[in-house]
Amino acid sequence: MNSQQSTTPRSTFNTKIFVGVLLVIAVLLGLNYYYKPFYHQFLIKLEQQKNATSPTPTPTISAKQQLFEQLTAKQKIWQVMAVPLVLGQDVAEASQSAQLQWIIKNEPGLVTVFGQEITQDKAQQQLTQLQQSYEQALPPLIAVDHEGGRVQRLRGQGFTQLPSWRQLCSNLDQAEQQQDLQNSAQELAAVGINIVFAPVVDLATNNSVLGDRTCSDDLSTTQQAAENFILTFAEQGIMPVLKHFPGIGQAQQDLHQQAVAVQLRPEDARIFQYLLDQYPNIGVMTSHLRLQNKLSGRPCSLSSECLSQFSQIYNETLVFTDALDMASALQSVQTNSETATAVVDDQQAALIEAAKQAIMAGNDVLVFGKGVTTEELDQVAAALVAEYEINPVFERNIDESVIKIMRLKNLQE
């Protein structure tokens, strides 16, 4: 009897302790869910664990701070612009020379290579000349589409021609797949490529306009293939850019030609979250996709609501627009007020307005397709400089993006 009497209070006391511990854990989990106080520490630990394979570890900006402060508004604007450079056998020498001279004059922060059947010799010659011609201490980052298959710019003599992304993902011979990617990454690094617009992580659907540009309709398969791609190119100092946030696998029409709206599924965006949780300091390309009954009819790329998580959670991620001259970006582009209904009809004015809205939405890099002329780019830059000088929020966004780009360039030195 005495033994039973002494046991009961102790059992009650232990139960209270257990309940108390559960309550503390619940509170901490609640704080982490709503305020994420441990998120930053988690990323630090993760970066330490992945130090040997992290795609683009972020150094401090101190070495570049003085240069940043010396940049004019015009120089800052050009730093966030990725301008086209068209190479290839079918491009006249005079045209290529004129392109290079214009780029050297304006010193944009990034250059995107376009063209067909570009050989390794031609790419190395032109890109080396470009890098050596910049006068300031911020040479351009060189980007290229490199999904494989029909979307691979550097595929002429001297470059490995990758199969389509779908074929790469379905190749059961993992060693062969890995070797193809390694060879390709080494070749691109050798000619001076810093950034690849790939891998595509949009999930496949029936009748998707992307076709074999998608890996699979399976989330896990696409995640594994994307991680393999990320780490393989990262080993060569090349930053991958995930395509196309928040997921355009359901689109059945070409966004280059028209505006497209879909009902986004949870899994479409979930794969971006998974990959950025693992590799928060790579790149993401935002699409001009519209979401049904959301974003006030704006494309995701021009909506601060759609891109809010990058400033709130993934602020190390470098955010690229898809080409701003695509019809899906320019059709029905509205004036710069989030609530405005006025539509910009003139093509050049629409391109300028889309560029302004892209910066306000949270993009770091404005990408332009090969069809945009140097005269049009000059007008865009002038308009953005004017906006920078009168709009404090626009100025802040540009400054933050320039610093991120400078950090990335610091890694190339």
Stockholm file with secondary structure:
# STOCKHOLM 1.0

chainA/1-413         MNSQQSTTPRSTFNTKIFVGVLLVIAVLLGLNYYYKPFYHQFLIKLEQQKNATSPTPTPTISAKQQLFEQLTAKQKIWQVMAVPLVLGQDVAEASQSAQLQWIIKNEPGLVTVFGQEITQDKAQQQLTQLQQSYEQALPPLIAVDHEGGRVQRLRGQGFTQLPSWRQLCSNLDQAEQQQDLQNSAQELAAVGINIVFAPVVDLATNNSVLGDRTCSDDLSTTQQAAENFILTFAEQGIMPVLKHFPGIGQAQQDLHQQAVAVQLRPEDARIFQYLLDQYPNIGVMTSHLRLQNKLSGRPCSLSSECLSQFSQIYNETLVFTDALDMASALQSVQTNSETATAVVDDQQAALIEAAKQAIMAGNDVLVFGKGVTTEELDQVAAALVAEYEINPVFERNIDESVIKIMRLKNLQE
#=GR chainA/1-413 SS CHHHHHHHHHHHHHHHHHHHHHHHHHHHHHHHHHHCTTHHHHHHHHHHHTTTTCSSCCCCSHHHHHHHHHCCHHHHHHHTEEEEEEEETTSCHHHHHHHHHHHHHHCCSEEEEEEESCCHHHHHHHHHHHHHHCCSSCCCEEEEEEEETTEESCCSTTSCCCCCHHHHHHCSCHHHHHHHHHHHHHHHHHTTCCEEECCBCCCCCTTCTTGGGSCCSCHHHHHHHHHHHHHHHHTTTCEEEEEEETCCTTCCSCTTTSCCEECCCHHHHHHHHHHHHHCTTSEEEECCCEETTCGGGCBGGGCHHHHHHHHHTCTTSEEEESCTTSHHHHTTCBCSSTTCCCBCCSHHHHHHHHHHHHHHHTCSBEECCTTSCHHHHHHHHHHHHHHHHHCHHHHHHHHHHHHHHHHHHHTTC
#=GC SS_cons         CHHHHHHHHHHHHHHHHHHHHHHHHHHHHHHHHHHCTTHHHHHHHHHHHTTTTCSSCCCCSHHHHHHHHHCCHHHHHHHTEEEEEEEETTSCHHHHHHHHHHHHHHCCSEEEEEEESCCHHHHHHHHHHHHHHCCSSCCCEEEEEEEETTEESCCSTTSCCCCCHHHHHHCSCHHHHHHHHHHHHHHHHHTTCCEEECCBCCCCCTTCTTGGGSCCSCHHHHHHHHHHHHHHHHTTTCEEEEEEETCCTTCCSCTTTSCCEECCCHHHHHHHHHHHHHCTTSEEEECCCEETTCGGGCBGGGCHHHHHHHHHTCTTSEEEESCTTSHHHHTTCBCSSTTCCCBCCSHHHHHHHHHHHHHHHTCSBEECCTTSCHHHHHHHHHHHHHHHHHCHHHHHHHHHHHHHHHHHHHTTC
//
